[in-house]
Amino acid sequence: MREAGRIVARVHDALREMIRPGVTTAELDARAEAIIRAHDAIPAFLGYPYTGRNDFPATICASINEELVHGIPSPRRWLEPGDIISIDVGAIYQGWVGDSAWTYPVGQIDEESQRLLAATEGSLWAGIAQARPGHFLVDISRAVENHVTQHGFSVVREYTGHGVGRRMHEEPQVLNFVRPGAGRGPRLRPGLTIALEPMVNAGGWRTRVLSDGWVVVTEDGRRSAHFEHTIAVTEGEPEVLTVL
């Protein structure tokens, strides 16, 4: 999983350098696939969920502005000055999965978008800090939610983080908020690997899915940010796997 995570991190490093006005999301997707395959890995998203019915058609999810997740790359979708773009990447290396998302500015962005990105990334690190043996899953959820609400934004509730390992989506479900009455969830133990991914809206938390069955947008049309790392619970400090 460390190597799968490093491959995903290499993709993010390369795409970060490409992001500028005029670049298409299809160009970003092609570069991501080339890097993954050059490292003897497989794009985890391409063809997901592998049923033959409206499977995802690309290597990355490229979600712009009010798009929360699952944005489909296109040669007709150009980045424009002031956009924000969330890029979600997964790679399978020797049967193990790495999964990470990051939201990037396209040139100079407005002040609210800057605060949104900072708050969402901060909530990711707040959650990671709670991923210690003896803590409970809800400790991660509470840390993420508290950080987001303290900055005046909304945590998305319909989409969550998840366990990850041999498959991209495994148990447990990792909420980014505390569901009243749900209890503490499982106790965290060394060896648990999860994809923690706060999704945060500038406005309300509600979302809707477009007619393509994939792209999720904010219901009120305001912007959304998405940050994600694959992490491992260890005997001590949590280990972030999707970094170089």
C-alpha positions in Angstrom: 0.0 0.0 0.0 2.9 2.3 0.6 4.0 1.9 -3.0 0.5 2.3 -4.3 0.3 5.5 -2.2 3.6 6.8 -3.6 2.4 6.3 -7.2 -0.7 8.4 -6.4 1.4 11.1 -4.8 3.6 11.2 -8.0 0.4 11.8 -10.0 -0.6 14.7 -7.8 2.9 16.2 -8.1 2.8 16.1 -11.8 -0.8 17.4 -12.2 -0.2 20.2 -9.8 2.5 21.5 -12.2 0.1 21.3 -15.1 -2.8 23.2 -13.6 -3.2 26.5 -15.3 -5.9 28.3 -17.4 -6.5 26.7 -20.8 -5.5 23.1 -19.8 -8.3 20.6 -20.3 -9.3 18.0 -17.8 -8.7 15.4 -20.4 -5.0 16.4 -20.6 -4.8 16.0 -16.8 -6.4 12.6 -17.1 -4.1 11.3 -19.8 -1.0 12.4 -17.8 -2.3 10.6 -14.7 -2.9 7.4 -16.6 0.5 7.5 -18.2 2.2 7.9 -14.8 0.2 5.1 -13.1 0.9 2.6 -15.9 4.6 3.6 -16.1 4.9 2.4 -12.5 3.3 -1.0 -13.3 0.1 0.0 -11.6 -3.5 0.1 -12.7 -5.9 3.1 -12.5 -8.3 2.2 -9.8 -11.1 4.5 -11.0 -11.1 3.6 -14.7 -14.1 1.3 -15.3 -15.3 1.4 -11.6 -17.4 -0.4 -10.4 -16.6 -2.8 -13.2 -20.2 -3.9 -13.8 -20.4 -2.9 -17.5 -23.2 -0.5 -16.7 -22.2 3.2 -16.7 -18.7 2.4 -15.3 -16.5 5.4 -14.7 -14.8 6.4 -17.9 -11.6 8.0 -16.7 -8.5 7.6 -14.5 -9.1 10.7 -12.4 -12.1 12.5 -11.1 -11.8 16.2 -12.0 -14.4 18.2 -10.2 -14.5 22.0 -10.8 -16.0 24.7 -8.6 -19.5 23.5 -7.5 -18.7 19.9 -8.5 -18.1 18.0 -5.3 -16.8 14.6 -6.6 -16.8 12.3 -9.7 -16.2 15.0 -12.3 -15.6 13.3 -15.6 -12.6 14.6 -17.6 -13.3 16.0 -21.0 -11.3 17.5 -23.9 -14.1 20.2 -24.0 -13.6 21.3 -20.3 -10.9 24.0 -20.0 -9.7 25.4 -16.7 -10.4 29.0 -16.3 -8.7 31.7 -14.1 -10.2 31.7 -10.7 -11.5 28.1 -10.8 -10.8 25.5 -8.1 -10.4 21.9 -9.2 -10.5 18.8 -7.1 -8.5 15.9 -8.5 -9.1 12.4 -7.0 -6.7 9.7 -8.0 -6.6 6.0 -7.2 -4.0 3.4 -8.2 -3.8 -0.4 -7.7 -0.2 -1.8 -7.3 0.2 -5.5 -6.9 -3.4 -5.8 -5.7 -3.2 -3.0 -3.2 -4.9 0.4 -3.4 -3.8 4.0 -2.8 -6.4 6.8 -3.0 -5.9 10.5 -2.6 -7.6 13.8 -3.5 -6.5 17.4 -3.5 -8.2 20.7 -4.5 -6.1 23.1 -6.4 -6.5 26.8 -7.3 -6.3 27.8 -11.0 -4.4 31.0 -10.9 -5.6 33.6 -8.4 -8.8 32.6 -6.6 -11.2 34.7 -4.5 -10.9 35.0 -0.7 -13.7 32.7 0.1 -12.3 29.9 -2.0 -8.9 30.4 -0.3 -10.5 30.0 3.1 -12.5 27.0 1.9 -9.4 25.2 0.7 -7.5 26.0 3.8 -10.3 24.9 6.1 -10.9 21.6 4.2 -7.2 20.7 4.2 -6.9 21.6 7.8 -9.9 19.3 8.7 -8.1 16.5 6.9 -5.0 16.9 9.1 -7.2 17.3 12.2 -8.8 14.0 11.5 -5.4 12.3 10.7 -4.1 13.4 14.1 -6.8 11.4 15.8 -6.0 8.1 14.0 -4.2 6.6 16.9 -4.6 3.2 18.6 -7.1 3.3 21.4 -9.1 6.2 19.9 -12.4 5.5 18.3 -13.6 6.2 14.7 -15.9 8.9 16.0 -12.8 10.8 17.3 -11.7 11.3 13.6 -15.2 12.3 12.6 -15.6 14.9 15.4 -12.2 16.4 14.7 -13.0 16.9 11.0 -16.5 18.4 11.7 -15.3 20.7 14.5 -12.5 22.1 12.3 -14.9 22.8 9.4 -17.7 24.4 11.4 -15.3 26.6 13.3 -14.4 28.1 9.9 -18.0 28.7 8.9 -18.4 26.0 6.2 -20.5 22.8 5.9 -19.5 19.2 5.9 -21.1 17.1 3.2 -23.1 14.2 4.7 -24.1 12.0 1.7 -20.4 11.1 0.9 -17.8 9.8 3.3 -14.4 8.3 3.7 -13.9 4.5 3.8 -11.6 1.6 4.6 -9.2 0.8 1.8 -6.8 -2.1 1.1 -7.4 -4.9 -1.4 -10.5 -3.0 -2.6 -11.0 0.7 -3.0 -14.1 0.7 -0.8 -14.0 -1.4 2.4 -15.3 -1.2 5.9 -15.4 0.9 8.0 -17.3 3.9 6.7 -15.5 7.0 7.9 -17.9 9.9 8.5 -16.8 13.5 8.3 -19.4 14.4 10.9 -20.8 13.0 14.1 -24.2 11.3 13.6 -26.3 11.8 16.7 -26.9 8.5 18.6 -24.5 6.5 16.4 -22.1 5.7 19.2 -18.3 5.8 19.0 -17.8 3.2 16.2 -15.0 0.7 16.3 -11.8 1.3 18.3 -8.8 2.1 16.2 -6.1 -0.6 16.1 -2.7 -0.8 14.4 -3.0 -2.1 10.8 -6.2 -0.4 10.0 -5.9 1.5 6.7 -8.5 4.1 5.7 -9.1 6.8 3.1 -10.0 9.9 5.1 -11.6 12.5 2.8 -13.4 15.6 4.1 -15.7 17.1 1.5 -16.7 20.6 2.4 -19.1 23.1 0.9 -19.0 26.9 1.1 -22.8 27.0 1.5 -25.2 24.3 2.6 -24.2 20.6 2.9 -26.8 19.2 0.5 -25.8 17.9 -2.9 -27.4 16.4 -6.0 -26.2 14.0 -8.8 -26.3 15.1 -12.4 -28.1 13.2 -15.2 -24.9 11.3 -16.2 -25.2 9.4 -12.9 -21.7 10.4 -11.7 -21.1 14.1 -11.2 -22.1 15.4 -7.8 -22.7 19.1 -7.4 -23.7 21.3 -4.5 -27.4 21.9 -4.3 -27.0 25.6 -3.9 -24.4 26.0 -6.6 -21.7 27.3 -4.3 -18.2 25.9 -4.3 -16.9 22.6 -2.8 -13.5 21.4 -1.8 -12.2 17.8 -1.3 -9.0 16.6 0.3 -8.0 13.0 0.9 -5.2 10.8 2.1 -4.9 7.1 2.6 -3.5 6.6 6.1 -2.5 3.7 8.4 -3.1 3.4 12.1 0.2 2.3 13.6 1.5 1.6 17.2 2.3 5.3 17.4 1.8 8.2 15.0 -0.6 7.7 12.1 1.2 7.1 8.8 0.2 8.9 5.7 0.6 6.5 2.8 -0.2 8.8 -0.2 2.9 11.0 0.1 6.5 10.8 -1.3 
